[in-house]
């Protein structure tokens, strides 16, 4: 398991845990970052991450991405 910030563009991962304060977790959940969901990194710019999650493209900060723990897909 590793933070989303360590994933390279094009790699598909499974969300294993979303950390942070309750309001942060709720915010990320509304964007589609839920345990068991899939996320693919599209690009990283200065540590900030653009991802595809639930068929939507979302940009999140480096801090937010660091709270999302993922596991690589086989």
Backbone bond lengths (Angstrom), bond angles and torsions (degrees), N, CA, C in turn:
res aa  C-N    CA-C-N  psi(-1)  N-CA   C-N-CA  omega(-1)  CA-C   N-CA-C  phi
1 X - - - 1.454 - - 1.526 108.94 -
2 X 1.341 116.64 141.56 1.458 121.24 -179.57 1.524 109.51 -150.67
3 X 1.344 116.66 161.39 1.466 119.30 177.07 1.528 110.65 -69.13
4 X 1.306 116.44 152.62 1.463 122.43 179.33 1.530 111.89 -58.81
5 X 1.320 117.16 -25.98 1.473 120.72 -179.47 1.523 112.25 -63.59
6 X 1.338 118.77 -19.96 1.466 122.22 -178.29 1.521 113.13 -89.43
7 X 1.327 117.78 -5.42 1.461 121.42 -176.25 1.531 109.73 -83.42
8 X 1.322 115.40 135.63 1.468 121.27 179.80 1.527 110.43 -85.47
9 X 1.333 117.40 151.99 1.470 120.53 178.30 1.530 111.76 -54.08
10 X 1.330 115.16 137.63 1.453 122.04 179.12 1.513 114.66 92.97
11 X 1.330 117.65 -11.77 1.458 120.88 -178.29 1.535 111.01 -86.82
12 X 1.343 115.33 131.49 1.460 121.22 179.00 1.520 108.98 -93.92
13 X 1.312 116.72 132.73 1.459 121.90 -178.42 1.531 110.65 -132.45
14 X 1.326 114.81 164.79 1.462 122.05 175.02 1.523 108.21 -111.19
15 X 1.319 116.51 133.43 1.462 121.24 178.77 1.524 108.64 -74.70
16 X 1.331 115.87 124.43 1.462 121.36 -179.45 1.515 112.54 -103.85
17 X 1.344 116.86 -30.76 1.470 120.10 -177.03 1.522 108.65 -160.69
18 X 1.320 115.90 141.33 1.460 121.44 173.71 1.524 106.72 -118.32
19 X 1.327 116.07 117.18 1.461 121.12 -176.54 1.516 112.34 -100.30
20 X 1.323 115.29 -167.88 1.461 121.56 178.90 1.511 111.86 98.41
21 X 1.327 114.39 -175.99 1.461 120.62 178.86 1.521 109.94 -68.14
22 X 1.317 115.76 161.93 1.472 121.70 -178.29 1.531 111.61 -54.43
23 X 1.327 117.38 -45.18 1.469 119.51 -178.03 1.530 111.32 -66.60
24 X 1.320 117.23 -34.37 1.471 121.11 177.46 1.521 109.95 -66.74
25 X 1.323 117.06 -44.74 1.467 121.10 179.19 1.525 110.81 -61.98
26 X 1.321 116.91 -42.83 1.469 120.90 179.38 1.526 110.74 -63.27
27 X 1.335 116.98 -42.46 1.459 121.54 179.00 1.528 110.56 -60.86
28 X 1.342 116.42 -48.03 1.460 120.36 -179.93 1.532 111.18 -64.15
29 X 1.329 115.98 -35.33 1.465 120.22 177.90 1.523 111.19 -63.58
30 X 1.330 117.21 -39.35 1.469 119.55 179.08 1.529 111.56 -67.01
31 X 1.331 117.23 -24.42 1.463 121.09 176.72 1.524 112.06 -81.77
32 X 1.344 117.10 -11.42 1.456 120.82 178.78 1.506 114.99 111.09
33 X 1.331 118.16 2.95 1.461 121.88 179.65 1.526 109.60 -85.17
34 X 1.329 115.72 85.44 1.465 121.37 -178.88 1.529 108.93 -119.66
35 X 1.323 116.40 149.34 1.456 121.99 179.54 1.521 110.06 -56.55
36 X 1.337 115.21 130.58 1.461 120.98 -179.11 1.514 113.46 93.51
37 X 1.333 116.84 -12.60 1.459 120.90 179.42 1.524 111.62 -77.83
38 X 1.315 115.77 161.37 1.460 121.34 178.77 1.517 110.34 -100.79
39 X 1.330 115.49 144.93 1.460 120.86 177.31 1.532 108.16 -142.50
40 X 1.335 115.30 136.04 1.458 121.40 177.75 1.519 108.74 -120.77
41 X 1.320 117.34 127.45 1.464 121.60 177.95 1.524 108.67 -74.84
42 X 1.323 116.47 128.31 1.460 122.39 177.47 1.520 109.93 -92.85
43 X 1.340 116.22 -45.47 1.461 120.82 -177.00 1.529 109.60 -161.50
44 X 1.329 114.87 157.70 1.458 121.07 172.86 1.522 107.95 -127.64
45 X 1.325 115.93 132.37 1.456 121.83 179.23 1.519 107.83 -130.84
46 X 1.321 117.21 113.25 1.466 122.96 -178.69 1.527 112.50 52.61
47 X 1.330 116.84 36.75 1.457 120.74 179.16 1.521 113.96 89.35
48 X 1.338 117.31 -22.62 1.457 120.38 175.41 1.522 108.21 -73.82
49 X 1.323 117.07 149.96 1.454 121.04 -170.34 1.525 111.25 -123.06
50 X 1.339 115.47 136.10 1.457 121.98 171.47 1.519 106.08 -108.87
51 X 1.336 116.19 125.85 1.465 120.49 -175.70 1.523 111.17 -131.75
52 X 1.327 114.49 159.29 1.460 121.42 167.16 1.515 106.54 -100.64
53 X 1.318 115.40 122.67 1.461 121.23 177.72 1.523 107.54 -141.25
54 X 1.323 116.50 129.04 1.477 122.02 -178.59 1.529 111.33 50.55
55 X 1.323 116.11 46.36 1.467 123.71 176.55 1.524 113.17 60.18
56 X 1.316 116.87 25.26 1.464 122.81 174.53 1.517 108.79 -127.81
57 X 1.304 116.46 151.23 1.464 121.23 175.74 1.525 107.61 -100.42
58 X 1.336 115.40 125.56 1.461 121.34 -174.46 1.529 109.23 -130.72
59 X 1.318 117.03 138.62 1.468 122.11 174.33 1.529 108.01 -106.88
60 X 1.337 115.36 130.37 1.466 119.74 177.83 1.523 109.29 -132.26
61 X 1.319 115.21 155.49 1.467 120.91 -178.47 1.523 110.81 -71.92
62 X 1.322 114.51 163.80 1.462 121.42 177.39 1.529 110.35 -58.88
63 X 1.328 116.96 -39.64 1.460 121.34 -179.62 1.528 111.52 -63.52
64 X 1.327 116.35 -44.97 1.469 120.80 178.56 1.524 110.33 -64.73
65 X 1.331 116.91 -44.55 1.471 121.32 -178.82 1.526 110.70 -62.08
66 X 1.319 117.31 -31.75 1.456 121.27 178.92 1.519 113.28 -68.65
67 X 1.325 117.75 -17.05 1.460 122.09 -179.66 1.533 111.84 -90.56
68 X 1.336 116.45 -8.81 1.461 121.13 -178.48 1.530 108.79 -100.44
69 X 1.330 115.66 113.07 1.468 120.97 -179.21 1.524 108.62 -94.53
70 X 1.332 115.72 130.58 1.463 120.74 -175.84 1.523 110.53 -129.66
71 X 1.322 114.50 166.48 1.462 121.85 174.65 1.517 108.01 -131.71
72 X 1.321 117.16 138.95 1.453 122.59 -178.09 1.519 110.54 -64.86
73 X 1.338 116.09 144.98 1.466 122.34 174.06 1.526 108.33 -83.84
74 X 1.307 116.86 148.37 1.476 120.79 177.42 1.514 111.35 -79.62
